[in-house]
């Protein structure tokens, strides 16, 4: 069994090369099919091993089992730009007018998890899962701009005039968890050590070369080599998660958990793109949850999650920092605000607070149903639309349903479906204020899982 699990983990790691998600920014609403069926709620009502991805203390209340799951994730992204009064003149960088749908609309997302109860109080678990990522492919379109001082504007193919544009960020996590429950089973604590890996690609950004720190530092004589179209690069790192669950009454439970920022190795192939010379850590997040069971078959779950994108400069730094780079015409020698610099521009994302409500009910010994809803203000301010063509994670609401079919062999089959309605964010083109950019996204997620006791 241990050998089989190890082989499965290796296979999942390979399959995760196809992962790309965008729900609450680029963190998923839930982790695991039962969590997804509750729109990410249920941290105080653990029903699967993958509760460890949200609250490791919940492991103490999950019986020994092995879980295999697959999500089919379909994000539908598009952007459009209005006409421009400048159209490349006066130093403007005009995008289009374009109206483009992103390619890559279906992604398989696998996971595997298993747990072992060591004694009446202590349990351990291991899981591999994906949580987050961005993937866009913008084929076609044009950009119009003057290639140099005094030059007439030219129109070049691609969203940013550098051919097909987009980014591809894939993330996977290997989670090792231990949990301890008090003898009366009213209190549990848990901790996870998390190994994180991510793979990144950027394309079509060559026209931003003059605004990189390395180009400015060379006096405008050496073009950057770590900005775009450098293929895939892997990054590795890790962090930890701590959690607690309290069950003072049979009808009530509460949970709290915190996952640290994942400190990742730098993306050296894209050191001229991301702030702090290619640093791209994974943000910290925290969850508070409560569950109330008015009658034994029914549970109401309510969770609040906070995601701190502000702790990752490559994600949170505003595009306005770029206008302090000397090669944009700014006075002085402030190279740190150029692309790749210590305070270089990013996507301008703000922190998110996500509210999640779910209800589950045991219809009979064979069937359990779930329904959930979550809401958050999307992380992209209107002023940050220009770079966020690359990563339009703008959805705000998630509507979910799910079920469990309990089988005669004590195994179970689980399924969930999530729909995120379309959200549109519009704002000015930072390089051509006479033009407006519109970002649109909606998405579908279909989850399947099979679990059986060991």
C-alpha positions in Angstrom: 0.0 0.0 0.0 2.8 2.4 0.9 4.6 1.7 -2.4 1.3 2.2 -4.3 0.7 5.6 -2.6 4.2 6.8 -3.4 3.8 5.9 -7.1 0.4 7.6 -7.1 2.0 10.8 -5.6 4.7 10.8 -8.3 2.0 10.4 -11.0 -0.1 13.2 -9.5 3.0 15.5 -9.5 3.4 14.9 -13.2 -0.3 15.5 -13.9 -0.3 18.7 -11.9 1.7 20.2 -14.8 -1.8 20.8 -16.3 -3.2 22.7 -13.3 -4.5 26.2 -13.7 -7.0 27.7 -11.3 -8.5 31.1 -10.6 -11.3 31.4 -8.0 -10.6 33.7 -5.1 -7.8 35.5 -6.9 -5.8 32.4 -7.7 -6.5 30.4 -4.5 -9.3 27.8 -4.8 -12.6 28.2 -2.9 -12.2 24.7 -1.4 -9.8 21.8 -1.4 -11.4 18.4 -1.9 -14.8 17.4 -3.4 -16.8 17.7 -0.2 -15.3 21.1 0.5 -16.1 22.2 -3.0 -19.7 21.0 -2.6 -20.0 23.4 0.3 -18.4 26.3 -1.7 -15.3 25.9 0.5 -17.1 25.9 3.9 -16.8 23.2 6.5 -13.4 23.8 8.2 -15.2 23.0 11.6 -17.0 20.0 10.1 -14.3 17.7 8.7 -15.6 15.1 6.3 -12.5 14.2 4.3 -8.7 13.9 4.7 -8.2 17.0 2.6 -9.5 19.1 5.4 -5.8 19.3 6.3 -5.4 21.8 3.4 -7.6 24.2 5.3 -7.4 23.1 9.0 -5.0 20.4 10.0 -6.7 19.9 13.4 -9.8 18.5 11.6 -7.8 15.4 10.8 -8.4 14.1 14.3 -12.1 13.5 13.4 -11.6 11.8 10.1 -11.6 8.0 10.1 -8.7 6.1 8.3 -9.3 6.3 4.5 -7.7 6.7 1.2 -9.1 9.4 -1.2 -8.5 9.9 -4.9 -10.1 12.8 -6.7 -10.2 14.7 -9.9 -11.5 18.2 -10.7 -12.3 19.4 -14.2 -11.8 23.1 -14.1 -13.1 25.4 -16.9 -12.3 29.1 -16.6 -13.8 31.3 -19.4 -11.7 34.5 -19.7 -11.9 37.4 -22.2 -10.8 41.0 -22.5 -11.7 43.9 -24.7 -10.4 47.4 -25.2 -12.2 50.5 -26.4 -11.1 52.8 -29.1 -8.4 55.4 -28.2 -8.1 59.1 -28.8 -4.3 58.8 -28.7 -3.8 55.7 -30.9 -0.1 55.5 -30.1 0.7 59.2 -30.3 2.0 61.3 -27.5 3.8 58.4 -25.9 0.7 56.3 -25.5 0.7 52.5 -25.6 -2.6 51.6 -27.1 -3.9 48.1 -26.9 -6.1 47.3 -29.9 -9.0 47.9 -30.0 -9.1 44.2 -29.3 -11.7 41.7 -28.2 -10.2 38.3 -27.4 -11.1 35.1 -25.6 -8.3 33.3 -23.8 -7.3 29.8 -25.0 -6.9 26.9 -22.7 -10.4 26.4 -21.2 -10.2 23.0 -19.5 -7.8 21.7 -16.9 -7.7 18.3 -15.1 -6.7 18.8 -11.4 -5.9 15.5 -9.5 -5.4 14.9 -5.8 -4.6 12.0 -3.5 -4.8 11.8 0.3 -4.5 9.2 3.0 -4.5 9.2 6.8 -3.6 6.8 9.7 -4.9 6.8 13.3 -1.8 6.0 15.4 -3.7 5.7 18.7 -7.0 7.0 20.1 -5.6 10.5 20.2 -3.0 10.9 17.4 -3.4 10.8 13.6 -1.1 11.5 10.7 -1.9 12.2 7.0 -0.2 12.8 3.7 -1.7 14.5 0.7 -0.8 15.9 -2.7 -3.1 18.6 -4.2 -3.1 21.7 -6.4 -4.3 25.0 -5.0 -4.0 28.0 -7.2 -2.5 29.1 -10.5 -3.1 31.3 -13.6 -3.2 30.4 -17.2 -4.0 32.7 -20.1 -3.3 32.5 -23.8 -4.2 35.7 -25.8 -3.8 35.0 -29.5 -4.3 37.8 -32.0 -4.9 41.4 -31.3 -2.6 44.4 -31.8 -0.8 47.2 -29.9 0.1 50.6 -31.3 3.0 52.7 -29.9 6.0 54.8 -31.0 9.2 52.6 -30.9 11.4 55.6 -29.9 11.4 59.3 -29.2 10.2 61.2 -32.2 9.3 58.1 -34.1 5.9 57.6 -35.7 3.6 55.0 -34.1 3.7 51.4 -35.4 1.1 48.7 -35.0 2.4 45.2 -34.0 0.7 41.9 -33.5 -0.2 40.7 -30.0 -1.9 42.2 -26.9 1.3 44.0 -26.0 2.8 44.1 -29.5 5.0 41.1 -28.7 3.0 38.2 -30.3 0.9 35.8 -28.4 0.7 37.0 -24.8 -0.1 35.2 -21.5 1.2 33.6 -18.4 1.1 30.0 -17.1 1.5 29.5 -13.3 1.0 26.0 -11.9 1.2 25.1 -8.2 1.2 21.8 -6.3 1.5 21.0 -2.6 2.7 18.0 -0.7 1.2 18.1 2.8 2.4 16.1 5.9 0.1 16.5 8.9 -0.1 15.4 12.5 -3.1 16.0 14.7 -3.8 15.3 18.4 -7.3 15.1 20.1 -8.0 15.3 23.8 -9.3 12.2 25.5 -12.9 13.6 25.6 -12.7 14.4 21.8 -13.7 18.0 22.5 -10.5 19.7 21.4 -7.9 18.9 18.7 -4.8 20.6 17.4 -2.9 20.0 14.2 0.1 21.1 12.3 1.2 20.5 8.7 4.6 20.8 7.0 4.0 21.8 3.4 6.3 21.4 0.4 5.3 23.7 -2.5 6.3 23.6 -6.1 5.4 25.9 -9.0 6.1 26.2 -12.7 5.9 29.5 -14.5 5.9 30.8 -18.1 5.4 34.3 -19.6 5.0 35.2 -23.2 4.6 38.3 -25.4 6.0 40.9 -23.0 9.1 41.9 -25.0 8.0 45.6 -25.5 8.4 46.2 -21.7 12.2 45.6 -22.0 13.1 49.3 -21.8 11.4 49.5 -18.4 13.4 46.8 -16.7 15.9 47.4 -13.9 18.7 45.7 -15.9 18.1 47.8 -19.0 18.0 51.0 -17.0 21.2 50.0 -15.1 23.1 49.4 -18.3 22.3 53.0 -19.4 19.9 51.6 -22.1 22.6 49.6 -23.9 21.8 46.0 -22.8 18.5 44.3 -23.4 17.1 42.1 -20.5 17.4 38.4 -20.9 15.0 37.3 -18.1 11.8 39.1 -19.1 9.7 36.9 -21.4 9.5 33.9 -23.7 12.1 32.0 -21.7 10.1 28.8 -21.4 9.1 27.0 -18.2 10.9 27.4 -14.9 10.3 25.5 -11.7 10.4 27.1 -8.3 10.4 25.2 -4.9 9.7 26.1 -1.3 7.4 25.5 1.6 5.7 26.7 4.7 3.5 25.4 7.5 -0.1 25.3 8.7 -1.5 25.3 12.3 -5.1 24.7 13.3 -7.4 24.0 16.2 -10.9 22.6 16.5 -13.2 22.8 19.5 -16.4 20.8 20.0 -18.0 21.9 23.3 -21.4 20.5 22.4 -22.6 17.8 20.0 -24.5 20.5 18.0 -21.7 23.0 17.8 -18.0 23.1 16.7 -15.6 25.9 15.8 -12.2 25.9 14.1 -9.4 28.3 13.4 -6.3 27.8 11.1 -3.5 29.8 9.7 -1.2 28.9 6.8 2.0 30.8 6.5 3.4 32.4 3.4 5.2 29.8 1.2 8.7 31.1 0.6 9.7 30.0 -2.8 13.0 30.0 -4.7 13.3 32.8 -7.3 12.2 32.5 -10.9 15.6 33.4 -12.4 14.4 33.1 -16.0 11.9 35.9 -15.1 14.0 38.0 -12.8 13.5 41.1 -15.1 9.7 40.7 -14.8 8.8 40.1 -11.2 9.6 42.4 -8.3 12.7 41.5 -6.1 14.4 39.9 -9.1 12.0 37.0 -9.7 10.6 36.4 -6.2 7.1 34.9 -6.4 6.0 33.6 -3.0 2.6 32.1 -2.2 0.4 34.3 0.1 -0.5 33.4 3.6 -4.2 32.8 4.5 -6.3 32.2 7.6 -9.7 30.6 8.2 -12.3 30.8 11.0 -15.2 28.4 10.8 -18.3 27.3 12.8 -20.7 24.4 12.3 -24.2 24.1 13.9 -26.2 20.9 13.8 -29.8 21.7 14.7 -30.7 18.0 14.2 -28.1 15.2 13.7 -28.7 14.8 9.9 -28.2 18.5 9.1 -25.2 20.8 9.4 -24.8 24.5 8.7 -21.3 25.6 8.0 -20.0 29.1 7.9 -16.4 30.1 7.2 -14.5 33.3 6.7 -11.1 33.2 5.0 -8.6 36.0 4.7 -5.9 35.9 1.9 -2.9 38.3 2.2 -1.8 39.0 -1.4 -0.2 42.1 0.0 2.6 39.9 1.4 3.8 39.1 -2.2 5.2 42.2 -3.9 5.1 40.6 -7.4 1.3 40.2 -6.9 0.4 43.3 -4.9 2.8 46.1 -6.1 0.8 48.6 -8.3 1.6 49.3 -11.9 2.0 53.0 -11.0 5.5 52.1 -9.5 6.7 51.8 -13.1 6.3 55.5 -13.7 9.1 56.1 -11.2 11.6 54.1 -13.4 14.0 56.5 -15.1 13.5 55.1 -18.6 9.8 56.2 -18.4 11.1 59.8 -18.2 10.9 60.1 -14.4 13.6 62.3 -12.8 16.4 60.7 -10.8 17.9 57.2 -10.8 15.3 55.2 -8.9 15.9 51.8 -10.5 14.1 49.9 -7.8 10.7 50.8 -9.3 11.6 49.4 -12.7 10.4 45.9 -13.6 12.4 43.3 -11.6 13.5 45.9 -9.0 12.9 45.6 -5.3 9.7 47.6 -5.6 9.0 46.9 -9.2 5.4 46.9 -10.5 3.2 43.8 -10.2 -0.5 43.0 -10.6 -1.7 45.4 -7.9 -3.9 42.9 -6.1 -5.5 43.7 -2.8 -6.1 41.3 0.1 -9.3 39.3 0.0 -11.9 38.3 2.6 -14.1 35.4 1.5 -17.4 34.5 3.2 -18.6 30.9 2.7 -21.9 29.3 3.7 -22.7 25.6 3.2 -25.4 23.1 4.3 -25.1 19.3 4.3 -27.8 16.8 5.2 -27.8 13.0 5.4 -30.9 12.0 3.4 -30.5 8.3 4.5 -27.8 5.7 5.0 -26.9 5.8 1.4 -27.0 9.5 0.4 -25.7 12.8 1.7 -26.4 16.1 -0.1 -24.5 19.5 0.0 -25.1 23.0 -1.2 -22.9 26.1 -0.7 -22.4 29.7 -1.6 -19.4 32.0 -1.2 -18.8 35.7 -1.9 -15.7 38.0 -1.9 -14.7 41.3 -3.4 -12.4 40.3 -6.3 -8.7 41.5 -5.8 -8.1 43.7 -8.9 -8.7 47.5 -8.5 -10.0 49.2 -11.6 -6.7 51.1 -11.9 -4.8 47.8 -12.4 -6.5 46.5 -15.5 -3.5 46.8 -17.9 -1.2 44.1 -16.5 -4.2 42.0 -15.3 -5.1 41.1 -18.8 -2.5 38.4 -18.0 -4.3 37.3 -14.9 -8.0 38.3 -14.9 -9.0 36.5 -11.7 -12.1 38.6 -11.2 -14.9 36.3 -10.2 -16.6 37.0 -6.8 -19.4 34.5 -6.2 -19.5 30.7 -6.2 -22.6 28.5 -6.2 -22.0 24.9 -5.4 -23.9 21.6 -5.1 -22.6 18.1 -4.3 -23.4 14.6 -2.9 -22.0 11.5 -1.5 -23.1 8.0 -2.3 -22.2 5.6 0.4 -21.4 2.1 -1.0 -21.9 -1.4 0.3 -18.2 -2.0 0.7 -17.9 1.0 3.1 -16.4 3.1 0.3 -18.1 6.2 -1.1 -18.4 8.1 -4.4 -18.4 11.9 -4.2 -19.3 14.5 -6.8 -19.6 18.3 -6.7 -20.3 21.1 -9.2 -19.4 24.8 -8.9 -20.5 27.7 -11.0 -19.0 31.2 -10.7 -21.1 33.8 -12.5 -19.5 36.3 -14.9 -17.8 39.3 -13.4 -16.6 42.3 -15.4 -13.9 44.7 -14.2 -13.1 47.8 -16.3 -10.5 50.5 -15.9 -8.2 52.8 -17.9 -5.2 51.6 -19.8 -2.3 52.8 -17.6 -0.3 53.6 -20.8 -3.2 55.3 -22.7 -5.7 56.9 -20.3 -8.0 57.7 -23.3 -8.7 53.9 -23.6 -10.7 51.6 -21.3 -9.9 47.9 -20.7 -12.6 45.3 -19.8 -11.7 42.1 -18.1 -14.4 39.3 -17.9 -14.4 35.8 -16.4 -16.8 33.1 -15.3 -16.0 29.4 -14.6 -17.2 25.9 -14.0 -15.8 23.1 -11.8 -16.8 19.5 -11.8 -15.3 17.3 -9.1 -15.2 13.5 -8.7 -13.7 11.4 -5.9 -13.7 7.9 -4.6 -12.7 7.1 -1.0 -12.5 3.8 0.9 -11.5 2.8 4.4 -8.1 1.1 4.9 
